[in-house]
Amino acid sequence: MTGSFDRFAGWASILAGLAGIGYAVAFVVLKNGPLSAQFLTLAPLFAVAGLVAVFERVRAIDSAYATLALALGVFGSLAASTHGVYDLSNVLHAPATALPTDVPSALDPRGYGTFALTGLAVLILARLASRSTELPAWVGPLGLALGIFLVLTFLARLIVLDATSVLVLLPALVSGLLSPIFFLLLGAWLLGWRRSAG
């Protein structure tokens, strides 16, 4: 892993964390459709570099599982970002006929990419990270928790149709908090800000 890519992945991970916070504030607090769609477009794209940085450090442990995780993570991130662009395009240029709000997105149904595939990727990478000396000790447990809650968010959204149900909101809230924390910490570590503590 080159120092140049570490710096790139570090800043990208920081931006992913900040965009994740921005999405949560725009979607939950401000209820601002265009702003939340922009953050949803950007956050997963920035996160890809962080996933690659983790992959590079764990692939020596099990290259097949690491590659599977990277593939799932990249696909999930692109699906999430595409979902954001879809939302943004509908907000900026509303269709002539109103879109039904209870129909799953064909691009990312019930957050299949955003939550399920990304969650599986993070679970696999976190499991490998827990066996690695190349990453800080917190990556494994924090990644496992994040991965579990991402998958739970997808399952809840798939099974429970009421998006305001506590069964949907609770895992979504937890994953919405853990994801920015994970990427902010990862970015800080990649940039060397927390190396002495890691």
URBELWO-V613002 format. One record per pair of residues at least 12 apart in sequence whose C-alpha atoms are under 6 Angstrom apart, sorted by the first residue. I is the first residue (numbers start at 1). J is the second residue. If there is no record, write none. Layout:
# URBELWO-V613002
{{I & J} {I & J}}
This chain:
# URBELWO-V613002
{{6 & 190} {7 & 191} {9 & 49} {9 & 50} {10 & 187} {10 & 190} {10 & 191} {11 & 187} {12 & 46} {13 & 47} {13 & 50} {13 & 183} {13 & 187} {14 & 184} {14 & 187} {16 & 43} {16 & 46} {16 & 47} {17 & 180} {17 & 183} {17 & 184} {19 & 39} {19 & 43} {20 & 43} {20 & 180} {23 & 36} {23 & 39} {34 & 88} {37 & 84} {37 & 87} {37 & 88} {40 & 84} {41 & 81} {41 & 84} {41 & 85} {44 & 77} {44 & 81} {57 & 134} {58 & 128} {69 & 121} {69 & 124} {72 & 117} {72 & 121} {73 & 118} {73 & 121} {76 & 113} {76 & 114} {76 & 117} {76 & 118} {79 & 108} {79 & 113} {80 & 114} {110 & 157} {110 & 158} {111 & 154} {115 & 150} {115 & 151} {115 & 154} {116 & 151} {116 & 154} {119 & 147} {119 & 150} {119 & 151} {122 & 143} {122 & 147} {123 & 144} {123 & 147} {126 & 140} {126 & 143} {126 & 144} {136 & 198} {146 & 175} {146 & 178} {149 & 171} {149 & 175} {150 & 175} {153 & 171} {153 & 172} {156 & 168}}
